[in-house]
Amino acid sequence: MPNAERLRRTGELAFPGFAVGTLAGVLAGGLTAIAGQPAGWAMVSAVALALPLGLVGGLYSLLMVRGVVRPGTFAPAALLWLFGFPLARLIQEAAARYAIFGEPGVPADLPGFLAFQAIVSAGFAIGFLWMHERIAPQWLAKVAIRNPAAAVAYDRYAAHSRLLYSAKQARREAKAKARANRR
């Protein structure tokens, strides 16, 4: 397979996570503007956060497609974002300082900054996973026709969905049986 084709297929597989991460960064930049910061600062903030969040999100999608991460599981997403989110925020902070003051820099209390971002990353991981699980299956189904790895990943999502549905049906039946036995 030519390198260009391999790159296109890999990009297709990474797209759902990249899109979710990028959107989150752009929205954060918008919040910066709403908070009253100048438009240029908000733009730098959005781009400096959107790109690293998109790249880490794309990595998550690739890990999920390759079978390293099962669909819908929180722990792997939380672990990835435990490192990825603080790194993305550090990049954003350094870029913002450069845009505002004209010189690169990091927060004065770097360990405290990174620790706080690591704590916040759990909340980000929840939102990321929720969005990813809504976008990825539809996207994979769309590109599965021309991308065999997407077809395999989509089948994995479908199997996971069937498993969840079967478990839900079993719980319903058990509840109904328990109610009938009480009468």
C-alpha positions as CSV (number, residue, x, y, z in Angstrom):
1,M,0.0,0.0,0.0
2,P,1.5,3.4,-0.9
3,N,2.4,5.7,1.9
4,A,-0.2,8.3,0.9
5,E,-3.0,5.7,1.1
6,R,-1.7,4.5,4.5
7,L,-1.7,8.0,5.8
8,R,-5.2,8.7,4.5
9,R,-6.5,5.5,6.2
10,T,-4.8,6.3,9.5
11,G,-6.2,9.8,9.3
12,E,-9.7,8.4,8.8
13,L,-9.2,6.2,11.9
14,A,-7.9,9.0,14.0
15,F,-10.6,11.5,12.9
16,P,-13.3,11.0,15.6
17,G,-10.9,11.7,18.5
18,F,-9.1,14.5,16.6
19,A,-12.5,16.2,15.9
20,V,-13.7,15.9,19.5
21,G,-10.3,17.2,21.0
22,T,-10.1,20.0,18.5
23,L,-13.7,21.1,19.1
24,A,-13.0,21.2,22.8
25,G,-10.0,23.4,22.3
26,V,-11.8,25.8,20.0
27,L,-14.7,26.1,22.5
28,A,-12.2,26.9,25.3
29,G,-10.8,29.6,23.1
30,G,-14.3,30.9,22.6
31,L,-14.8,31.0,26.3
32,T,-11.6,33.0,26.6
33,A,-13.2,35.6,24.3
34,I,-16.5,35.6,26.2
35,A,-14.5,36.2,29.4
36,G,-13.4,39.5,27.9
37,Q,-9.9,38.7,26.6
38,P,-8.9,40.3,23.3
39,A,-9.8,38.4,20.2
40,G,-6.1,37.7,19.3
41,W,-5.4,36.2,22.7
42,A,-8.6,34.1,22.4
43,M,-7.5,32.9,19.0
44,V,-4.0,31.9,20.2
45,S,-5.6,30.2,23.2
46,A,-8.0,28.3,20.9
47,V,-5.4,27.1,18.5
48,A,-2.7,26.3,21.1
49,L,-5.2,24.1,23.0
50,A,-7.1,22.7,20.0
51,L,-4.1,21.2,18.3
52,P,-2.7,19.2,21.2
53,L,-6.1,18.1,22.4
54,G,-6.9,17.0,18.8
55,L,-3.7,15.1,18.5
56,V,-4.2,13.3,21.8
57,G,-7.8,12.6,20.9
58,G,-6.7,11.1,17.6
59,L,-4.3,8.9,19.5
60,Y,-7.2,7.6,21.6
61,S,-9.1,6.8,18.4
62,L,-6.2,4.9,17.0
63,L,-5.7,3.0,20.2
64,M,-9.4,2.1,20.2
65,V,-9.3,1.0,16.5
66,R,-6.2,-1.1,17.0
67,G,-7.9,-2.9,19.9
68,V,-5.7,-1.6,22.7
69,V,-8.7,0.2,24.2
70,R,-12.2,-1.3,24.3
71,P,-15.1,0.9,23.3
72,G,-16.8,2.7,26.1
73,T,-14.2,2.0,28.8
74,F,-13.4,4.9,31.0
75,A,-10.1,3.9,32.6
76,P,-7.9,3.9,29.5
77,A,-9.4,7.3,28.4
78,A,-8.8,8.7,31.9
79,L,-5.2,7.4,31.9
80,L,-4.5,8.9,28.5
81,W,-5.9,12.3,29.4
82,L,-4.2,12.2,32.8
83,F,-1.0,12.9,30.8
84,G,-2.4,14.4,27.6
85,F,-4.6,17.1,29.1
86,P,-1.9,18.7,31.4
87,L,0.5,18.6,28.4
88,A,-2.0,20.3,26.2
89,R,-2.7,23.0,28.8
90,L,1.0,23.6,29.3
91,I,1.4,24.1,25.5
92,Q,-1.6,26.5,25.6
93,E,-0.1,28.4,28.6
94,A,3.3,28.8,27.0
95,A,1.8,29.9,23.7
96,A,-0.5,32.4,25.4
97,R,2.5,33.8,27.4
98,Y,4.4,34.2,24.2
99,A,1.5,36.0,22.5
100,I,0.8,38.3,25.4
101,F,4.3,39.0,26.7
102,G,6.5,38.2,23.6
103,E,8.6,35.7,25.5
104,P,8.0,32.0,26.2
105,G,7.4,30.8,29.7
106,V,5.6,28.4,31.9
107,P,3.5,29.0,35.0
108,A,5.5,29.9,38.1
109,D,4.3,26.9,40.1
110,L,4.7,24.3,37.4
111,P,4.1,21.2,39.6
112,G,1.0,22.8,41.1
113,F,-0.2,23.8,37.6
114,L,0.3,20.3,36.2
115,A,-1.3,18.6,39.3
116,F,-4.4,20.8,39.0
117,Q,-4.6,20.0,35.2
118,A,-4.3,16.3,36.0
119,I,-7.2,16.6,38.4
120,V,-9.3,18.4,35.8
121,S,-8.4,15.8,33.2
122,A,-10.8,13.3,34.7
123,G,-13.7,15.5,33.9
124,F,-12.4,16.2,30.5
125,A,-12.0,12.4,29.9
126,I,-15.6,11.9,30.8
127,G,-16.8,14.5,28.3
128,F,-14.3,13.3,25.6
129,L,-15.4,9.7,25.9
130,W,-19.1,10.6,25.8
131,M,-18.6,12.6,22.6
132,H,-16.3,10.0,21.1
133,E,-18.7,7.2,21.7
134,R,-21.4,9.1,19.8
135,I,-19.2,10.1,16.8
136,A,-16.8,7.2,16.3
137,P,-19.3,4.4,15.4
138,Q,-21.1,6.5,12.8
139,W,-17.8,7.7,11.3
140,L,-16.3,4.2,11.2
141,A,-19.5,2.8,9.5
142,K,-19.1,5.6,6.9
143,V,-15.5,4.8,6.1
144,A,-15.6,1.1,6.6
145,I,-16.4,0.6,2.9
146,R,-12.9,1.8,1.9
147,N,-11.0,1.2,5.1
148,P,-10.7,-2.4,6.3
149,A,-9.4,-1.3,9.8
150,A,-12.5,0.9,10.2
151,A,-14.7,-2.1,9.3
152,V,-13.0,-4.2,12.0
153,A,-13.4,-1.4,14.6
154,Y,-17.0,-0.9,13.6
155,D,-17.6,-4.6,14.1
156,R,-16.0,-4.3,17.5
157,Y,-18.4,-1.4,18.4
158,A,-21.4,-3.4,17.1
159,A,-20.4,-6.4,19.2
160,H,-20.0,-4.2,22.2
161,S,-23.4,-2.7,21.6
162,R,-25.0,-6.1,21.3
163,L,-23.3,-7.2,24.6
164,L,-24.7,-4.1,26.4
165,Y,-28.1,-4.6,25.0
166,S,-28.1,-8.3,26.0
167,A,-27.1,-7.4,29.5
168,K,-29.8,-4.7,29.7
169,Q,-32.4,-7.2,28.5
170,A,-31.2,-9.8,31.1
171,R,-31.6,-7.2,33.9
172,R,-35.1,-6.3,32.7
173,E,-36.1,-10.0,32.6
174,A,-34.7,-10.6,36.1
175,K,-36.6,-7.6,37.5
176,A,-39.8,-8.8,35.8
177,K,-39.3,-12.3,37.2
178,A,-38.6,-11.0,40.7
179,R,-41.8,-8.9,40.6
180,A,-43.8,-11.9,39.4
181,N,-42.4,-14.0,42.2
182,R,-43.4,-11.4,44.8
183,R,-47.1,-11.5,43.8
